[in-house]
Amino acid sequence: MLSMIFGDAVVWGSLLGILVMLVMSAYFTYLFIHNSSPDEHK
């Protein structure tokens, strides 16, 4: 059953999409936190 699910390209596409969304949201959250801190690095 699992090999059938993970052998499907649609599953890998959706997993990749979810992973990309998570990475992008984490990156933008980091940017927002980093840029909203006091300007000591500029």
RANOR-V845558 format. One record per residue. N is the residue number from 1. RES is the residue in three letters. PSI is psi in whole degrees, 0 to 359 (NA if undefined). Layout:
n->N res->RES psi->PSI
n->N res->RES psi->PSI
This chain:
n->1 res->MET psi->310
n->2 res->LEU psi->321
n->3 res->SER psi->329
n->4 res->MET psi->319
n->5 res->ILE psi->312
n->6 res->PHE psi->353
n->7 res->GLY psi->352
n->8 res->ASP psi->133
n->9 res->ALA psi->331
n->10 res->VAL psi->322
n->11 res->VAL psi->315
n->12 res->TRP psi->324
n->13 res->GLY psi->317
n->14 res->SER psi->322
n->15 res->LEU psi->319
n->16 res->LEU psi->320
n->17 res->GLY psi->316
n->18 res->ILE psi->318
n->19 res->LEU psi->317
n->20 res->VAL psi->318
n->21 res->MET psi->317
n->22 res->LEU psi->316
n->23 res->VAL psi->317
n->24 res->MET psi->319
n->25 res->SER psi->322
n->26 res->ALA psi->320
n->27 res->TYR psi->316
n->28 res->PHE psi->328
n->29 res->THR psi->317
n->30 res->TYR psi->316
n->31 res->LEU psi->317
n->32 res->PHE psi->315
n->33 res->ILE psi->319
n->34 res->HIS psi->322
n->35 res->ASN psi->339
n->36 res->SER psi->353
n->37 res->SER psi->161
n->38 res->PRO psi->149
n->39 res->ASP psi->77
n->40 res->GLU psi->348
n->41 res->HIS psi->351
n->42 res->LYS psi->NA
